[in-house]
């Protein structure tokens, strides 16, 4: 028991003060902001690639049914609108120099966080409904060229992919992004506090 008391006394005397300077925090935040910008830019590029691929399919292949044209139109419009929303959010986090204006950047980051929440919740479902409608209209003509097994495979795999993206993948991305943005906001609040309070 005496050894425990000595150990406890030694532990209580031992004080570790971890002080991270505003510059070090800014460097960490800069890395995380660049990672967030890169991820956002890659999302936009992926959406643009999808937009171009579907537009090229529409331009270079001859479709006979009006339903196919309606399906592709709906899909392209949905992807275009979603890409514009992603671009608006990207501009929000990239337009302000966070080293010069940490308070303004913190406000932009909080707005970005709210926008992402809307994007992954209500807006996402509009996007999925539009995309599903587009695929249904597109499949009217395309599935006519398939045999029964191919039709079942095409519809089944498409439905499974949509369900996977809407549930497991969406939730995982939401959780990871929510944690990342919350941590970044916390860092910027600390940086703002250190800048405004003299040491």
Backbone torsions as a table, in degrees:
resi	resn	phi	psi	omega
1	UNK	NA	-35.8	-179.3
2	UNK	-64.5	-38.1	179.1
3	UNK	-63.4	-38.7	178.3
4	UNK	-64.6	-42.3	179.2
5	UNK	-63.0	-40.5	178.8
6	UNK	-65.3	-41.7	178.7
7	UNK	-63.9	-41.3	179.3
8	UNK	-65.3	-41.9	179.3
9	UNK	-63.6	-43.0	178.1
10	UNK	-62.0	-42.3	179.8
11	UNK	-62.9	-41.6	-179.2
12	UNK	-68.0	-32.9	178.2
13	UNK	-72.6	-29.2	-176.0
14	UNK	-81.0	108.7	178.3
15	UNK	-112.7	127.9	177.8
16	UNK	-111.6	120.7	178.8
17	UNK	-107.6	112.4	179.0
18	UNK	-98.0	114.0	-179.8
19	UNK	-123.8	118.2	179.0
20	UNK	-102.5	127.7	-178.0
21	UNK	-71.9	161.3	178.5
22	UNK	-61.5	-35.9	179.8
23	UNK	-64.5	-43.0	178.7
24	UNK	-64.6	-42.2	178.4
25	UNK	-63.8	-38.7	178.2
26	UNK	-63.2	-38.8	178.2
27	UNK	-64.0	-43.2	177.7
28	UNK	-63.9	-44.3	-179.5
29	UNK	-63.9	-38.0	-180.0
30	UNK	-61.1	-42.4	177.8
31	UNK	-61.2	-44.9	-178.0
32	UNK	-69.1	-38.6	177.8
33	UNK	-64.1	-42.6	178.2
34	UNK	-63.0	-38.0	176.0
35	UNK	-64.2	-41.5	178.3
36	UNK	-65.0	-42.8	178.2
37	UNK	-63.4	-43.0	-179.2
38	UNK	-62.6	-45.6	179.4
39	UNK	-61.2	-43.0	179.4
40	UNK	-64.4	-43.2	178.9
41	UNK	-64.1	-39.6	178.5
42	UNK	-65.7	-37.3	175.1
43	UNK	-60.2	-44.5	-179.6
44	UNK	-64.2	-44.2	179.4
45	UNK	-63.0	-39.0	177.2
46	UNK	-63.2	-42.7	178.0
47	UNK	-65.6	-41.8	177.9
48	UNK	-63.2	-39.7	177.8
49	UNK	-62.6	-41.1	177.1
50	UNK	-63.3	-43.7	179.8
51	UNK	-58.9	-48.0	-178.6
52	UNK	-65.8	-42.3	-179.6
53	UNK	-62.3	-44.1	-179.1
54	UNK	-70.9	-38.0	177.0
55	UNK	-64.2	-40.5	178.2
56	UNK	-64.4	-40.5	176.3
57	UNK	-58.6	-43.7	-178.7
58	UNK	-66.7	-39.4	-177.4
59	UNK	-76.2	-43.7	-170.4
60	UNK	-91.5	-13.1	177.3
61	UNK	-110.6	143.2	-179.6
62	UNK	-92.7	119.0	176.8
63	UNK	-110.4	137.8	-176.0
64	UNK	-92.7	-33.8	-174.7
65	UNK	-85.1	141.0	177.3
66	UNK	-66.9	-26.2	-179.0
67	UNK	-65.2	-35.1	178.8
68	UNK	-64.4	-43.5	179.2
69	UNK	-64.3	-39.9	177.4
70	UNK	-64.7	-44.9	-179.8
71	UNK	-60.2	-46.6	179.6
72	UNK	-66.4	-39.2	178.2
73	UNK	-60.3	-47.4	179.9
74	UNK	-60.5	-44.2	-179.3
75	UNK	-62.9	-46.3	-179.7
76	UNK	-63.8	-41.6	178.9
77	UNK	-63.7	-45.1	179.7
78	UNK	-60.4	-45.8	179.5
79	UNK	-65.2	-41.8	179.2
80	UNK	-61.3	-46.7	180.0
81	UNK	-64.2	-44.5	-179.8
82	UNK	-63.2	-37.8	177.9
83	UNK	-65.6	-41.1	177.4
84	UNK	-62.6	-39.0	177.6
85	UNK	-64.4	-44.1	177.5
86	UNK	-61.3	-40.7	-180.0
87	UNK	-65.7	-41.4	178.1
88	UNK	-58.9	-43.7	179.1
89	UNK	-67.3	-37.5	177.9
90	UNK	-61.8	-45.0	179.0
91	UNK	-61.7	-34.6	-179.4
92	UNK	-60.8	-41.3	-178.2
93	UNK	-91.0	-9.3	-177.5
94	UNK	-111.0	-9.1	-175.2
95	UNK	-81.6	-24.2	-176.9
96	UNK	-102.9	136.9	174.7
97	UNK	-80.1	108.6	-174.4
98	UNK	-69.8	-20.6	178.3
99	UNK	-76.0	-29.3	180.0
100	UNK	-88.8	-34.6	-176.0
101	UNK	-131.4	71.3	-176.9
102	UNK	-63.1	-35.8	-179.6
103	UNK	-65.9	-44.7	179.1
104	UNK	-64.3	-41.4	-180.0
105	UNK	-65.1	-37.3	177.7
106	UNK	-61.5	-42.9	177.2
107	UNK	-63.2	-42.8	177.7
108	UNK	-62.9	-38.3	179.6
109	UNK	-65.5	-39.1	177.4
110	UNK	-66.8	-39.4	176.0
111	UNK	-64.2	-42.6	177.3
112	UNK	-58.2	-42.9	179.4
113	UNK	-60.6	-44.1	177.9
114	UNK	-64.8	-42.2	179.0
115	UNK	-62.0	-40.7	179.9
116	UNK	-66.4	-37.6	177.5
117	UNK	-60.6	-45.8	178.5
118	UNK	-63.9	-41.3	-177.8
119	UNK	-60.6	-41.6	-177.2
120	UNK	-85.5	-7.9	179.5
121	UNK	-111.1	-97.1	-172.5
122	UNK	-63.1	-46.9	-178.0
123	UNK	-64.7	-34.2	-179.8
124	UNK	-61.2	-40.5	-177.9
125	UNK	-69.0	-35.0	173.7
126	UNK	-62.7	-42.5	179.0
127	UNK	-62.0	-46.1	-178.7
128	UNK	-65.6	-39.3	178.6
129	UNK	-64.5	-45.7	179.1
130	UNK	-62.4	-43.8	179.9
131	UNK	-63.9	-42.9	178.9
132	UNK	-63.8	-42.4	176.7
133	UNK	-60.7	-44.9	178.4
134	UNK	-58.8	-44.0	179.9
135	UNK	-65.5	-41.3	179.5
136	UNK	-60.3	-48.4	178.8
137	UNK	-62.7	-39.4	179.9
138	UNK	-64.9	-40.2	-177.7
139	UNK	-67.8	-21.9	-178.4
140	UNK	-54.9	-48.1	-179.7
141	UNK	-82.0	-42.7	-173.1
142	UNK	-64.7	-43.5	-176.6
143	UNK	-67.8	-18.3	178.2
144	UNK	-64.7	-24.8	-179.4
145	UNK	-87.1	-5.6	-176.6
146	UNK	-99.7	154.3	171.2
147	UNK	-82.7	176.9	-173.1
148	UNK	-60.2	-44.1	-179.8
149	UNK	-62.9	-43.9	179.1
150	UNK	-64.3	-38.4	177.9
151	UNK	-62.5	-47.3	-179.5
152	UNK	-62.1	-42.8	178.6
153	UNK	-63.4	-47.0	-178.3
154	UNK	-61.9	-48.1	-179.4
155	UNK	-68.3	-43.3	-179.2
156	UNK	-62.7	-48.6	-180.0
157	UNK	-64.9	-39.6	178.6
158	UNK	-64.1	-45.1	179.2
159	UNK	-63.7	-41.6	178.6
160	UNK	-65.1	-40.2	179.4
161	UNK	-63.8	-43.6	179.1
162	UNK	-63.9	-43.0	178.4
163	UNK	-63.8	-43.1	178.9
164	UNK	-60.8	-46.7	-179.4
165	UNK	-66.6	-35.6	-176.8
166	UNK	-77.6	-22.6	-176.5
167	UNK	-112.2	-82.1	-172.2
168	UNK	-61.0	-53.5	-176.3
169	UNK	-64.6	-46.0	-178.9
170	UNK	-59.9	-45.7	-178.9
171	UNK	-65.5	-40.6	179.6
172	UNK	-64.6	-44.3	179.3
173	UNK	-64.7	-43.6	178.8
174	UNK	-58.6	-48.2	-177.5
175	UNK	-62.6	-46.3	-178.4
176	UNK	-63.9	-44.3	-178.5
177	UNK	-69.3	-37.5	179.0
178	UNK	-61.5	-45.3	179.1
179	UNK	-63.8	-42.9	-177.8
180	UNK	-64.1	-46.1	-179.0
181	UNK	-69.2	-40.3	178.8
182	UNK	-61.2	-41.4	178.2
183	UNK	-64.8	-41.1	178.9
184	UNK	-64.7	-42.3	177.7
185	UNK	-61.7	-42.8	179.0
186	UNK	-60.7	-41.8	179.0
187	UNK	-63.9	-43.7	-179.6
188	UNK	-67.4	-31.7	175.5
189	UNK	-66.1	-40.2	177.7
190	UNK	-67.0	-42.1	179.2
191	UNK	-62.1	-45.6	179.1
192	UNK	-60.0	-39.5	178.7
193	UNK	-65.2	-40.0	-180.0
194	UNK	-70.9	-34.5	-179.8
195	UNK	-71.1	-40.5	-177.2
196	UNK	-77.9	-24.8	178.6
197	UNK	-101.7	119.4	178.2
198	UNK	-68.1	145.4	-177.9
199	UNK	-84.0	NA	NA
